[in-house]
Amino acid sequence: MNFSLLLSSLTYILLETIRRLALQGTELAHVYVGTLRLKLIKIGVVILRNTRRIRFLLASGCPYQKLVFQVSAKLTPG
């Protein structure tokens, strides 16, 4: 097994887990993995990091901004 196949498999498992845990009841609950990648992962953000927290700043015109925040809230521990 080569390394790129291993990474692709890991990515697929990660996106399937996100779909199962965080996307139930949303419009993206039953879309292809490629669609999830385009709508949730391949978005432009500014990442600010300090000693206590990491902040993700999305553009105000991001069409899936609300969904991105819902997914991140469901995946955050606590």
All heavy atoms as a GROMACS GRO file, in nm:
protein
  619
    1MET      N    1   0.086  -0.118   0.000
    1MET     CA    2   0.000   0.000   0.000
    1MET      C    3   0.091   0.124   0.000
    1MET      O    4   0.181   0.136   0.081
    1MET     CB    5  -0.089  -0.002   0.124
    1MET     CG    6  -0.181   0.118   0.131
    1MET     SD    7  -0.281   0.132   0.280
    1MET     CE    8  -0.401   0.007   0.254
    2ASN      N    9   0.063   0.217  -0.090
    2ASN     CA   10   0.147   0.336  -0.093
    2ASN      C   11   0.089   0.444   0.000
    2ASN      O   12  -0.024   0.437   0.045
    2ASN     CB   13   0.169   0.388  -0.235
    2ASN     CG   14   0.041   0.435  -0.301
    2ASN    OD1   15  -0.055   0.468  -0.234
    2ASN    ND2   16   0.041   0.436  -0.431
    3PHE      N   17   0.170   0.544   0.026
    3PHE     CA   18   0.136   0.645   0.125
    3PHE      C   19   0.018   0.732   0.081
    3PHE      O   20  -0.066   0.770   0.163
    3PHE     CB   21   0.258   0.731   0.155
    3PHE     CG   22   0.240   0.823   0.271
    3PHE    CD1   23   0.223   0.773   0.399
    3PHE    CD2   24   0.238   0.960   0.252
    3PHE    CE1   25   0.206   0.858   0.507
    3PHE    CE2   26   0.220   1.045   0.359
    3PHE     CZ   27   0.204   0.994   0.486
    4SER      N   28   0.009   0.766  -0.047
    4SER     CA   29  -0.102   0.851  -0.094
    4SER      C   30  -0.236   0.778  -0.080
    4SER      O   31  -0.337   0.841  -0.049
    4SER     CB   32  -0.079   0.896  -0.237
    4SER     OG   33  -0.082   0.788  -0.326
    5LEU      N   34  -0.237   0.649  -0.103
    5LEU     CA   35  -0.361   0.572  -0.084
    5LEU      C   36  -0.400   0.571   0.063
    5LEU      O   37  -0.518   0.584   0.097
    5LEU     CB   38  -0.343   0.429  -0.135
    5LEU     CG   39  -0.463   0.337  -0.120
    5LEU    CD1   40  -0.581   0.392  -0.200
    5LEU    CD2   41  -0.428   0.198  -0.167
    6LEU      N   42  -0.303   0.560   0.151
    6LEU     CA   43  -0.330   0.564   0.295
    6LEU      C   44  -0.389   0.699   0.336
    6LEU      O   45  -0.487   0.706   0.410
    6LEU     CB   46  -0.201   0.537   0.372
    6LEU     CG   47  -0.212   0.536   0.524
    6LEU    CD1   48  -0.296   0.418   0.570
    6LEU    CD2   49  -0.074   0.530   0.585
    7LEU      N   50  -0.332   0.808   0.285
    7LEU     CA   51  -0.384   0.941   0.316
    7LEU      C   52  -0.525   0.962   0.260
    7LEU      O   53  -0.611   1.020   0.326
    7LEU     CB   54  -0.290   1.049   0.264
    7LEU     CG   55  -0.160   1.068   0.338
    7LEU    CD1   56  -0.076   1.174   0.272
    7LEU    CD2   57  -0.184   1.101   0.483
    8SER      N   58  -0.550   0.914   0.140
    8SER     CA   59  -0.683   0.926   0.080
    8SER      C   60  -0.786   0.848   0.162
    8SER      O   61  -0.898   0.896   0.184
    8SER     CB   62  -0.682   0.874  -0.063
    8SER     OG   63  -0.600   0.954  -0.143
    9SER      N   64  -0.749   0.730   0.207
    9SER     CA   65  -0.840   0.650   0.289
    9SER      C   66  -0.869   0.717   0.422
    9SER      O   67  -0.983   0.721   0.467
    9SER     CB   68  -0.780   0.511   0.314
    9SER     OG   69  -0.758   0.444   0.194
   10LEU      N   70  -0.767   0.774   0.482
   10LEU     CA   71  -0.784   0.844   0.608
   10LEU      C   72  -0.874   0.967   0.592
   10LEU      O   73  -0.961   0.993   0.675
   10LEU     CB   74  -0.647   0.885   0.664
   10LEU     CG   75  -0.647   0.953   0.800
   10LEU    CD1   76  -0.702   0.860   0.906
   10LEU    CD2   77  -0.508   0.997   0.835
   11THR      N   78  -0.856   1.039   0.481
   11THR     CA   79  -0.941   1.156   0.454
   11THR      C   80  -1.086   1.114   0.436
   11THR      O   81  -1.177   1.179   0.487
   11THR     CB   82  -0.891   1.228   0.328
   11THR    OG1   83  -0.755   1.264   0.346
   11THR    CG2   84  -0.974   1.350   0.298
   12TYR      N   85  -1.109   1.006   0.363
   12TYR     CA   86  -1.245   0.958   0.342
   12TYR      C   87  -1.311   0.920   0.475
   12TYR      O   88  -1.425   0.956   0.502
   12TYR     CB   89  -1.245   0.839   0.246
   12TYR     CG   90  -1.382   0.787   0.218
   12TYR    CD1   91  -1.462   0.849   0.123
   12TYR    CD2   92  -1.435   0.678   0.286
   12TYR    CE1   93  -1.590   0.803   0.097
   12TYR    CE2   94  -1.562   0.633   0.262
   12TYR     CZ   95  -1.639   0.695   0.166
   12TYR     OH   96  -1.765   0.650   0.142
   13ILE      N   97  -1.236   0.851   0.560
   13ILE     CA   98  -1.289   0.811   0.692
   13ILE      C   99  -1.320   0.933   0.777
   13ILE      O  100  -1.423   0.940   0.844
   13ILE     CB  101  -1.190   0.716   0.762
   13ILE    CG1  102  -1.187   0.582   0.689
   13ILE    CG2  103  -1.228   0.696   0.909
   13ILE    CD1  104  -1.076   0.490   0.733
   14LEU      N  105  -1.232   1.033   0.773
   14LEU     CA  106  -1.255   1.157   0.848
   14LEU      C  107  -1.382   1.228   0.802
   14LEU      O  108  -1.464   1.270   0.884
   14LEU     CB  109  -1.134   1.249   0.835
   14LEU     CG  110  -1.145   1.385   0.902
   14LEU    CD1  111  -1.152   1.370   1.054
   14LEU    CD2  112  -1.030   1.473   0.863
   15LEU      N  113  -1.400   1.241   0.671
   15LEU     CA  114  -1.520   1.310   0.620
   15LEU      C  115  -1.647   1.229   0.647
   15LEU      O  116  -1.752   1.286   0.674
   15LEU     CB  117  -1.504   1.340   0.472
   15LEU     CG  118  -1.406   1.453   0.441
   15LEU    CD1  119  -1.385   1.468   0.292
   15LEU    CD2  120  -1.454   1.583   0.500
   16GLU      N  121  -1.639   1.098   0.640
   16GLU     CA  122  -1.755   1.016   0.675
   16GLU      C  123  -1.791   1.031   0.823
   16GLU      O  124  -1.908   1.034   0.860
   16GLU     CB  125  -1.729   0.868   0.643
   16GLU     CG  126  -1.750   0.833   0.499
   16GLU     CD  127  -1.895   0.850   0.455
   16GLU    OE1  128  -1.986   0.814   0.532
   16GLU    OE2  129  -1.916   0.900   0.344
   17THR      N  130  -1.692   1.042   0.908
   17THR     CA  131  -1.716   1.063   1.051
   17THR      C  132  -1.780   1.199   1.076
   17THR      O  133  -1.873   1.211   1.155
   17THR     CB  134  -1.585   1.049   1.130
   17THR    OG1  135  -1.529   0.921   1.102
   17THR    CG2  136  -1.608   1.064   1.279
   18ILE      N  137  -1.731   1.301   1.007
   18ILE     CA  138  -1.793   1.434   1.020
   18ILE      C  139  -1.938   1.429   0.974
   18ILE      O  140  -2.026   1.484   1.039
   18ILE     CB  141  -1.712   1.538   0.939
   18ILE    CG1  142  -1.580   1.566   1.008
   18ILE    CG2  143  -1.792   1.668   0.922
   18ILE    CD1  144  -1.486   1.654   0.928
   19ARG      N  145  -1.964   1.360   0.864
   19ARG     CA  146  -2.101   1.348   0.815
   19ARG      C  147  -2.190   1.276   0.917
   19ARG      O  148  -2.300   1.318   0.947
   19ARG     CB  149  -2.105   1.274   0.683
   19ARG     CG  150  -2.244   1.263   0.628
   19ARG     CD  151  -2.261   1.168   0.514
   19ARG     NE  152  -2.143   1.136   0.439
   19ARG     CZ  153  -2.133   1.150   0.308
   19ARG    NH1  154  -2.233   1.196   0.238
   19ARG    NH2  155  -2.023   1.113   0.246
   20ARG      N  156  -2.140   1.169   0.975
   20ARG     CA  157  -2.220   1.090   1.070
   20ARG      C  158  -2.243   1.164   1.201
   20ARG      O  159  -2.352   1.161   1.257
   20ARG     CB  160  -2.147   0.958   1.097
   20ARG     CG  161  -2.223   0.861   1.183
   20ARG     CD  162  -2.152   0.728   1.193
   20ARG     NE  163  -2.006   0.740   1.191
   20ARG     CZ  164  -1.929   0.738   1.299
   20ARG    NH1  165  -1.982   0.725   1.417
   20ARG    NH2  166  -1.799   0.750   1.290
   21LEU      N  167  -2.142   1.235   1.252
   21LEU     CA  168  -2.154   1.299   1.382
   21LEU      C  169  -2.209   1.440   1.379
   21LEU      O  170  -2.280   1.481   1.470
   21LEU     CB  171  -2.016   1.303   1.451
   21LEU     CG  172  -1.954   1.169   1.487
   21LEU    CD1  173  -1.816   1.190   1.546
   21LEU    CD2  174  -2.043   1.092   1.581
   22ALA      N  175  -2.175   1.517   1.276
   22ALA     CA  176  -2.208   1.660   1.280
   22ALA      C  177  -2.306   1.706   1.173
   22ALA      O  178  -2.358   1.816   1.184
   22ALA     CB  179  -2.079   1.740   1.266
   23LEU      N  180  -2.332   1.625   1.073
   23LEU     CA  181  -2.418   1.672   0.965
   23LEU      C  182  -2.556   1.608   0.962
   23LEU      O  183  -2.630   1.628   0.866
   23LEU     CB  184  -2.348   1.650   0.830
   23LEU     CG  185  -2.226   1.736   0.805
   23LEU    CD1  186  -2.158   1.695   0.677
   23LEU    CD2  187  -2.263   1.882   0.802
   24GLN      N  188  -2.591   1.531   1.062
   24GLN     CA  189  -2.725   1.471   1.065
   24GLN      C  190  -2.832   1.579   1.071
   24GLN      O  191  -2.822   1.672   1.150
   24GLN     CB  192  -2.739   1.377   1.186
   24GLN     CG  193  -2.655   1.253   1.175
   24GLN     CD  194  -2.690   1.169   1.054
   24GLN    OE1  195  -2.806   1.154   1.019
   24GLN    NE2  196  -2.587   1.117   0.988
   25GLY      N  197  -2.930   1.568   0.983
   25GLY     CA  198  -3.038   1.666   0.982
   25GLY      C  199  -3.007   1.793   0.906
   25GLY      O  200  -3.085   1.888   0.911
   26THR      N  201  -2.895   1.798   0.834
   26THR     CA  202  -2.860   1.917   0.756
   26THR      C  203  -2.874   1.885   0.608
   26THR      O  204  -2.893   1.769   0.568
   26THR     CB  205  -2.717   1.964   0.785
   26THR    OG1  206  -2.625   1.866   0.737
   26THR    CG2  207  -2.696   1.990   0.932
   27GLU      N  208  -2.859   1.987   0.526
   27GLU     CA  209  -2.870   1.968   0.381
   27GLU      C  210  -2.753   1.890   0.323
   27GLU      O  211  -2.760   1.839   0.213
   27GLU     CB  212  -2.882   2.103   0.312
   27GLU     CG  213  -2.756   2.186   0.330
   27GLU     CD  214  -2.783   2.334   0.336
   27GLU    OE1  215  -2.869   2.375   0.413
   27GLU    OE2  216  -2.716   2.407   0.262
   28LEU      N  217  -2.644   1.879   0.397
   28LEU     CA  218  -2.525   1.807   0.349
   28LEU      C  219  -2.512   1.667   0.409
   28LEU      O  220  -2.408   1.605   0.398
   28LEU     CB  221  -2.399   1.888   0.380
   28LEU     CG  222  -2.387   2.024   0.312
   28LEU    CD1  223  -2.259   2.093   0.354
   28LEU    CD2  224  -2.394   2.011   0.162
   29ALA      N  225  -2.617   1.616   0.468
   29ALA     CA  226  -2.610   1.486   0.535
   29ALA      C  227  -2.593   1.370   0.438
   29ALA      O  228  -2.538   1.267   0.475
   29ALA     CB  229  -2.735   1.464   0.620
   30HIS      N  230  -2.636   1.386   0.313
   30HIS     CA  231  -2.631   1.275   0.218
   30HIS      C  232  -2.561   1.309   0.087
   30HIS      O  233  -2.591   1.250  -0.015
   30HIS     CB  234  -2.774   1.227   0.189
   30HIS     CG  235  -2.846   1.180   0.309
   30HIS    ND1  236  -2.814   1.064   0.375
   30HIS    CD2  237  -2.946   1.236   0.380
   30HIS    CE1  238  -2.893   1.049   0.479
   30HIS    NE2  239  -2.974   1.153   0.485
   31VAL      N  240  -2.468   1.404   0.090
   31VAL     CA  241  -2.396   1.440  -0.032
   31VAL      C  242  -2.268   1.358  -0.044
   31VAL      O  243  -2.224   1.291   0.050
   31VAL     CB  244  -2.363   1.591  -0.034
   31VAL    CG1  245  -2.488   1.674  -0.036
   31VAL    CG2  246  -2.273   1.629   0.081
   32TYR      N  247  -2.208   1.363  -0.162
   32TYR     CA  248  -2.082   1.292  -0.185
   32TYR      C  249  -1.970   1.354  -0.103
   32TYR      O  250  -1.976   1.471  -0.065
   32TYR     CB  251  -2.044   1.298  -0.333
   32TYR     CG  252  -2.134   1.220  -0.424
   32TYR    CD1  253  -2.211   1.284  -0.520
   32TYR    CD2  254  -2.141   1.082  -0.415
   32TYR    CE1  255  -2.294   1.212  -0.605
   32TYR    CE2  256  -2.223   1.009  -0.499
   32TYR     CZ  257  -2.299   1.074  -0.593
   32TYR     OH  258  -2.380   1.002  -0.676
   33VAL      N  259  -1.865   1.275  -0.080
   33VAL     CA  260  -1.750   1.323  -0.004
   33VAL      C  261  -1.684   1.442  -0.076
   33VAL      O  262  -1.640   1.538  -0.013
   33VAL     CB  263  -1.649   1.208   0.020
   33VAL    CG1  264  -1.519   1.260   0.076
   33VAL    CG2  265  -1.709   1.106   0.114
   34GLY      N  266  -1.679   1.438  -0.208
   34GLY     CA  267  -1.622   1.550  -0.284
   34GLY      C  268  -1.699   1.679  -0.263
   34GLY      O  269  -1.640   1.788  -0.256
   35THR      N  270  -1.829   1.669  -0.251
   35THR     CA  271  -1.911   1.787  -0.224
   35THR      C  272  -1.885   1.841  -0.085
   35THR      O  273  -1.876   1.962  -0.065
   35THR     CB  274  -2.061   1.753  -0.241
   35THR    OG1  275  -2.081   1.696  -0.371
   35THR    CG2  276  -2.148   1.875  -0.225
   36LEU      N  277  -1.870   1.752   0.012
   36LEU     CA  278  -1.834   1.796   0.148
   36LEU      C  279  -1.702   1.870   0.147
   36LEU      O  280  -1.687   1.973   0.213
   36LEU     CB  281  -1.823   1.676   0.243
   36LEU     CG  282  -1.951   1.618   0.297
   36LEU    CD1  283  -1.918   1.499   0.386
   36LEU    CD2  284  -2.030   1.720   0.372
   37ARG      N  285  -1.607   1.817   0.074
   37ARG     CA  286  -1.475   1.880   0.066
   37ARG      C  287  -1.486   2.020   0.008
   37ARG      O  288  -1.425   2.114   0.058
   37ARG     CB  289  -1.385   1.792  -0.021
   37ARG     CG  290  -1.243   1.837  -0.030
   37ARG     CD  291  -1.164   1.735  -0.113
   37ARG     NE  292  -1.082   1.800  -0.209
   37ARG     CZ  293  -1.114   1.841  -0.330
   37ARG    NH1  294  -1.233   1.821  -0.375
   37ARG    NH2  295  -1.029   1.900  -0.408
   38LEU      N  296  -1.565   2.037  -0.096
   38LEU     CA  297  -1.578   2.168  -0.159
   38LEU      C  298  -1.654   2.267  -0.072
   38LEU      O  299  -1.620   2.385  -0.066
   38LEU     CB  300  -1.651   2.156  -0.293
   38LEU     CG  301  -1.569   2.097  -0.407
   38LEU    CD1  302  -1.658   2.076  -0.528
   38LEU    CD2  303  -1.453   2.186  -0.440
   39LYS      N  304  -1.757   2.223  -0.003
   39LYS     CA  305  -1.844   2.316   0.069
   39LYS      C  306  -1.798   2.344   0.212
   39LYS      O  307  -1.828   2.449   0.266
   39LYS     CB  308  -1.986   2.264   0.070
   39LYS     CG  309  -2.036   2.245  -0.071
   39LYS     CD  310  -2.181   2.263  -0.082
   39LYS     CE  311  -2.219   2.231  -0.225
   39LYS     NZ  312  -2.302   2.320  -0.288
   40LEU      N  313  -1.726   2.250   0.274
   40LEU     CA  314  -1.685   2.270   0.414
   40LEU      C  315  -1.535   2.286   0.432
   40LEU      O  316  -1.491   2.359   0.521
   40LEU     CB  317  -1.732   2.153   0.501
   40LEU     CG  318  -1.881   2.140   0.522
   40LEU    CD1  319  -1.910   2.019   0.610
   40LEU    CD2  320  -1.939   2.265   0.584
   41ILE      N  321  -1.456   2.219   0.352
   41ILE     CA  322  -1.311   2.219   0.374
   41ILE      C  323  -1.241   2.323   0.288
   41ILE      O  324  -1.155   2.396   0.335
   41ILE     CB  325  -1.251   2.079   0.345
   41ILE    CG1  326  -1.324   1.972   0.425
   41ILE    CG2  327  -1.102   2.078   0.373
   41ILE    CD1  328  -1.312   1.984   0.574
   42LYS      N  329  -1.279   2.333   0.160
   42LYS     CA  330  -1.211   2.425   0.068
   42LYS      C  331  -1.276   2.563   0.071
   42LYS      O  332  -1.326   2.611  -0.029
   42LYS     CB  333  -1.215   2.369  -0.073
   42LYS     CG  334  -1.117   2.257  -0.096
   42LYS     CD  335  -1.117   2.218  -0.240
   42LYS     CE  336  -1.032   2.314  -0.318
   42LYS     NZ  337  -1.014   2.272  -0.459
   43ILE      N  338  -1.275   2.625   0.186
   43ILE     CA  339  -1.325   2.762   0.198
   43ILE      C  340  -1.212   2.849   0.250
   43ILE      O  341  -1.122   2.803   0.319
   43ILE     CB  342  -1.448   2.770   0.293
   43ILE    CG1  343  -1.416   2.710   0.428
   43ILE    CG2  344  -1.568   2.702   0.232
   43ILE    CD1  345  -1.526   2.723   0.529
   44GLY      N  346  -1.216   2.974   0.215
   44GLY     CA  347  -1.111   3.066   0.259
   44GLY      C  348  -1.138   3.116   0.399
   44GLY      O  349  -1.245   3.168   0.428
   45VAL      N  350  -1.043   3.097   0.488
   45VAL     CA  351  -1.055   3.146   0.625
   45VAL      C  352  -0.923   3.212   0.665
   45VAL      O  353  -0.819   3.184   0.608
   45VAL     CB  354  -1.088   3.035   0.728
   45VAL    CG1  355  -1.213   2.963   0.692
   45VAL    CG2  356  -0.975   2.938   0.743
   46VAL      N  357  -0.933   3.298   0.762
   46VAL     CA  358  -0.814   3.353   0.827
   46VAL      C  359  -0.807   3.287   0.963
   46VAL      O  360  -0.905   3.284   1.037
   46VAL     CB  361  -0.825   3.506   0.842
   46VAL    CG1  362  -0.708   3.561   0.922
   46VAL    CG2  363  -0.833   3.572   0.706
   47ILE      N  364  -0.693   3.231   0.996
   47ILE     CA  365  -0.676   3.161   1.124
   47ILE      C  366  -0.590   3.247   1.214
   47ILE      O  367  -0.477   3.282   1.180
   47ILE     CB  368  -0.610   3.023   1.103
   47ILE    CG1  369  -0.696   2.938   1.010
   47ILE    CG2  370  -0.589   2.954   1.237
   47ILE    CD1  371  -0.631   2.809   0.968
   48LEU      N  372  -0.645   3.282   1.329
   48LEU     CA  373  -0.573   3.359   1.430
   48LEU      C  374  -0.550   3.269   1.551
   48LEU      O  375  -0.643   3.208   1.602
   48LEU     CB  376  -0.653   3.482   1.472
   48LEU     CG  377  -0.688   3.582   1.363
   48LEU    CD1  378  -0.776   3.692   1.418
   48LEU    CD2  379  -0.561   3.641   1.305
   49ARG      N  380  -0.426   3.262   1.596
   49ARG     CA  381  -0.393   3.175   1.708
   49ARG      C  382  -0.319   3.253   1.814
   49ARG      O  383  -0.226   3.327   1.785
   49ARG     CB  384  -0.306   3.061   1.658
   49ARG     CG  385  -0.288   2.952   1.760
   49ARG     CD  386  -0.202   2.846   1.704
   49ARG     NE  387  -0.066   2.877   1.748
   49ARG     CZ  388   0.039   2.803   1.723
   49ARG    NH1  389   0.028   2.696   1.650
   49ARG    NH2  390   0.157   2.837   1.768
   50ASN      N  391  -0.364   3.238   1.938
   50ASN     CA  392  -0.288   3.294   2.050
   50ASN      C  393  -0.271   3.184   2.154
   50ASN      O  394  -0.298   3.068   2.126
   50ASN     CB  395  -0.353   3.422   2.106
   50ASN     CG  396  -0.490   3.397   2.166
   50ASN    OD1  397  -0.525   3.284   2.198
   50ASN    ND2  398  -0.567   3.502   2.183
   51THR      N  399  -0.230   3.218   2.272
   51THR     CA  400  -0.198   3.115   2.371
   51THR      C  401  -0.320   3.040   2.423
   51THR      O  402  -0.308   2.926   2.467
   51THR     CB  403  -0.126   3.177   2.492
   51THR    OG1  404  -0.206   3.281   2.546
   51THR    CG2  405   0.009   3.231   2.452
   52ARG      N  406  -0.438   3.100   2.418
   52ARG     CA  407  -0.557   3.037   2.476
   52ARG      C  408  -0.655   2.980   2.376
   52ARG      O  409  -0.731   2.890   2.408
   52ARG     CB  410  -0.631   3.135   2.565
   52ARG     CG  411  -0.559   3.161   2.695
   52ARG     CD  412  -0.643   3.247   2.782
   52ARG     NE  413  -0.595   3.384   2.765
   52ARG     CZ  414  -0.660   3.491   2.801
   52ARG    NH1  415  -0.777   3.481   2.856
   52ARG    NH2  416  -0.608   3.609   2.783
   53ARG      N  417  -0.658   3.031   2.255
   53ARG     CA  418  -0.760   2.986   2.162
   53ARG      C  419  -0.716   3.004   2.017
   53ARG      O  420  -0.624   3.077   1.987
   53ARG     CB  421  -0.891   3.057   2.185
   53ARG     CG  422  -0.884   3.204   2.160
   53ARG     CD  423  -1.016   3.270   2.189
   53ARG     NE  424  -0.996   3.415   2.187
   53ARG     CZ  425  -1.086   3.500   2.218
   53ARG    NH1  426  -1.204   3.458   2.257
   53ARG    NH2  427  -1.060   3.628   2.213
   54ILE      N  428  -0.789   2.936   1.930
   54ILE     CA  429  -0.770   2.947   1.786
   54ILE      C  430  -0.901   3.001   1.730
   54ILE      O  431  -1.008   2.949   1.759
   54ILE     CB  432  -0.736   2.811   1.723
   54ILE    CG1  433  -0.607   2.757   1.781
   54ILE    CG2  434  -0.726   2.824   1.572
   54ILE    CD1  435  -0.576   2.615   1.738
   55ARG      N  436  -0.892   3.106   1.648
   55ARG     CA  437  -1.013   3.165   1.589
   55ARG      C  438  -1.007   3.149   1.438
   55ARG      O  439  -0.903   3.169   1.376
   55ARG     CB  440  -1.022   3.313   1.623
   55ARG     CG  441  -1.047   3.337   1.770
   55ARG     CD  442  -1.049   3.484   1.803
   55ARG     NE  443  -1.146   3.555   1.721
   55ARG     CZ  444  -1.152   3.686   1.712
   55ARG    NH1  445  -1.068   3.761   1.778
   55ARG    NH2  446  -1.241   3.743   1.636
   56PHE      N  447  -1.121   3.112   1.379
   56PHE     CA  448  -1.136   3.101   1.235
   56PHE      C  449  -1.228   3.213   1.189
   56PHE      O  450  -1.342   3.221   1.233
   56PHE     CB  451  -1.197   2.965   1.196
   56PHE     CG  452  -1.109   2.850   1.232
   56PHE    CD1  453  -1.126   2.783   1.351
   56PHE    CD2  454  -1.011   2.807   1.146
   56PHE    CE1  455  -1.047   2.675   1.385
   56PHE    CE2  456  -0.930   2.700   1.178
   56PHE     CZ  457  -0.948   2.635   1.297
   57LEU      N  458  -1.180   3.299   1.103
   57LEU     CA  459  -1.260   3.410   1.052
   57LEU      C  460  -1.302   3.379   0.910
   57LEU      O  461  -1.218   3.368   0.820
   57LEU     CB  462  -1.179   3.539   1.057
   57LEU     CG  463  -1.121   3.577   1.193
   57LEU    CD1  464  -1.035   3.701   1.181
   57LEU    CD2  465  -1.232   3.599   1.294
   58LEU      N  466  -1.432   3.363   0.890
   58LEU     CA  467  -1.487   3.338   0.757
   58LEU      C  468  -1.532   3.468   0.694
   58LEU      O  469  -1.568   3.562   0.764
   58LEU     CB  470  -1.608   3.245   0.767
   58LEU     CG  471  -1.585   3.105   0.819
   58LEU    CD1  472  -1.717   3.035   0.842
   58LEU    CD2  473  -1.502   3.027   0.720
   59ALA      N  474  -1.534   3.471   0.563
   59ALA     CA  475  -1.587   3.588   0.493
   59ALA      C  476  -1.736   3.598   0.522
   59ALA      O  477  -1.806   3.497   0.534
   59ALA     CB  478  -1.563   3.575   0.344
   60SER      N  479  -1.787   3.720   0.531
   60SER     CA  480  -1.930   3.738   0.561
   60SER      C  481  -2.018   3.686   0.449
   60SER      O  482  -2.134   3.653   0.470
   60SER     CB  483  -1.960   3.885   0.588
   60SER     OG  484  -1.927   3.962   0.475
   61GLY      N  485  -1.965   3.674   0.328
   61GLY     CA  486  -2.042   3.624   0.215
   61GLY      C  487  -2.034   3.474   0.196
   61GLY      O  488  -2.084   3.422   0.097
   62CYS      N  489  -1.973   3.402   0.287
   62CYS     CA  490  -1.961   3.256   0.277
   62CYS      C  491  -2.102   3.194   0.283
   62CYS      O  492  -2.171   3.210   0.383
   62CYS     CB  493  -1.874   3.202   0.389
   62CYS     SG  494  -1.856   3.024   0.390
   63PRO      N  495  -2.144   3.121   0.180
   63PRO     CA  496  -2.281   3.069   0.179
   63PRO      C  497  -2.308   2.962   0.284
   63PRO      O  498  -2.423   2.943   0.323
   63PRO     CB  499  -2.297   3.013   0.038
   63PRO     CG  500  -2.159   2.989  -0.011
   63PRO     CD  501  -2.071   3.087   0.059
   64TYR      N  502  -2.206   2.894   0.331
   64TYR     CA  503  -2.225   2.788   0.430
   64TYR      C  504  -2.168   2.826   0.566
   64TYR      O  505  -2.132   2.741   0.645
   64TYR     CB  506  -2.162   2.658   0.381
   64TYR     CG  507  -2.236   2.601   0.263
   64TYR    CD1  508  -2.191   2.621   0.134
   64TYR    CD2  509  -2.355   2.532   0.281
   64TYR    CE1  510  -2.260   2.572   0.026
   64TYR    CE2  511  -2.424   2.481   0.174
   64TYR     CZ  512  -2.376   2.501   0.047
   64TYR     OH  513  -2.447   2.453  -0.059
   65GLN      N  514  -2.161   2.955   0.595
   65GLN     CA  515  -2.102   3.002   0.720
   65GLN      C  516  -2.176   2.946   0.842
   65GLN      O  517  -2.113   2.896   0.935
   65GLN     CB  518  -2.104   3.154   0.724
   65GLN     CG  519  -2.037   3.214   0.845
   65GLN     CD  520  -2.035   3.366   0.841
   65GLN    OE1  521  -2.116   3.427   0.772
   65GLN    NE2  522  -1.944   3.425   0.912
   66LYS      N  523  -2.306   2.950   0.840
   66LYS     CA  524  -2.385   2.900   0.953
   66LYS      C  525  -2.363   2.750   0.973
   66LYS      O  526  -2.345   2.704   1.085
   66LYS     CB  527  -2.533   2.928   0.927
   66LYS     CG  528  -2.623   2.904   1.042
   66LYS     CD  529  -2.766   2.942   1.002
   66LYS     CE  530  -2.851   2.969   1.120
   66LYS     NZ  531  -2.987   3.005   1.082
   67LEU      N  532  -2.358   2.675   0.864
   67LEU     CA  533  -2.337   2.531   0.872
   67LEU      C  534  -2.197   2.499   0.923
   67LEU      O  535  -2.180   2.406   1.002
   67LEU     CB  536  -2.361   2.468   0.736
   67LEU     CG  537  -2.354   2.316   0.730
   67LEU    CD1  538  -2.462   2.255   0.819
   67LEU    CD2  539  -2.369   2.269   0.589
   68VAL      N  540  -2.096   2.574   0.881
   68VAL     CA  541  -1.959   2.553   0.928
   68VAL      C  542  -1.953   2.572   1.079
   68VAL      O  543  -1.891   2.494   1.151
   68VAL     CB  544  -1.860   2.646   0.855
   68VAL    CG1  545  -1.725   2.644   0.922
   68VAL    CG2  546  -1.848   2.608   0.711
   69PHE      N  547  -2.021   2.675   1.129
   69PHE     CA  548  -2.022   2.698   1.273
   69PHE      C  549  -2.098   2.588   1.348
   69PHE      O  550  -2.058   2.548   1.457
   69PHE     CB  551  -2.083   2.835   1.307
   69PHE     CG  552  -1.995   2.949   1.268
   69PHE    CD1  553  -2.049   3.064   1.212
   69PHE    CD2  554  -1.858   2.944   1.285
   69PHE    CE1  555  -1.968   3.171   1.176
   69PHE    CE2  556  -1.776   3.050   1.249
   69PHE     CZ  557  -1.831   3.163   1.195
   70GLN      N  558  -2.207   2.537   1.291
   70GLN     CA  559  -2.281   2.427   1.354
   70GLN      C  560  -2.195   2.301   1.361
   70GLN      O  561  -2.192   2.232   1.464
   70GLN     CB  562  -2.408   2.397   1.276
   70GLN     CG  563  -2.516   2.500   1.290
   70GLN     CD  564  -2.635   2.471   1.199
   70GLN    OE1  565  -2.630   2.382   1.115
   70GLN    NE2  566  -2.740   2.546   1.216
   71VAL      N  567  -2.125   2.270   1.252
   71VAL     CA  568  -2.039   2.152   1.249
   71VAL      C  569  -1.926   2.165   1.351
   71VAL      O  570  -1.898   2.072   1.427
   71VAL     CB  571  -1.983   2.129   1.107
   71VAL    CG1  572  -1.871   2.027   1.107
   71VAL    CG2  573  -2.093   2.088   1.013
   72SER      N  574  -1.863   2.281   1.356
   72SER     CA  575  -1.753   2.299   1.451
   72SER      C  576  -1.803   2.293   1.596
   72SER      O  577  -1.734   2.240   1.682
   72SER     CB  578  -1.678   2.429   1.426
   72SER     OG  579  -1.761   2.539   1.449
   73ALA      N  580  -1.923   2.343   1.622
   73ALA     CA  581  -1.978   2.334   1.757
   73ALA      C  582  -2.008   2.190   1.797
   73ALA      O  583  -1.984   2.150   1.911
   73ALA     CB  584  -2.104   2.418   1.767
   74LYS      N  585  -2.056   2.110   1.703
   74LYS     CA  586  -2.085   1.969   1.734
   74LYS      C  587  -1.959   1.888   1.753
   74LYS      O  588  -1.958   1.789   1.825
   74LYS     CB  589  -2.170   1.908   1.623
   74LYS     CG  590  -2.313   1.954   1.625
   74LYS     CD  591  -2.394   1.885   1.519
   74LYS     CE  592  -2.537   1.934   1.520
   74LYS     NZ  593  -2.616   1.867   1.416
   75LEU      N  594  -1.851   1.928   1.687
   75LEU     CA  595  -1.726   1.852   1.698
   75LEU      C  596  -1.635   1.901   1.810
   75LEU      O  597  -1.534   1.838   1.839
   75LEU     CB  598  -1.649   1.858   1.564
   75LEU     CG  599  -1.717   1.791   1.447
   75LEU    CD1  600  -1.637   1.814   1.320
   75LEU    CD2  601  -1.737   1.643   1.472
   76THR      N  602  -1.671   2.010   1.875
   76THR     CA  603  -1.591   2.064   1.984
   76THR      C  604  -1.622   1.988   2.112
   76THR      O  605  -1.738   1.972   2.146
   76THR     CB  606  -1.620   2.214   2.004
   76THR    OG1  607  -1.595   2.281   1.882
   76THR    CG2  608  -1.534   2.272   2.114
   77PRO      N  609  -1.520   1.940   2.183
   77PRO     CA  610  -1.548   1.868   2.309
   77PRO      C  611  -1.602   1.961   2.416
   77PRO      O  612  -1.566   2.078   2.423
   77PRO     CB  613  -1.412   1.812   2.350
   77PRO     CG  614  -1.312   1.894   2.277
   77PRO     CD  615  -1.379   1.948   2.154
   78GLY      N  616  -1.688   1.907   2.500
   78GLY     CA  617  -1.738   1.985   2.614
   78GLY      C  618  -1.864   2.043   2.588
   78GLY      O  619  -1.953   2.095   2.589
   0.00000   0.00000   0.00000
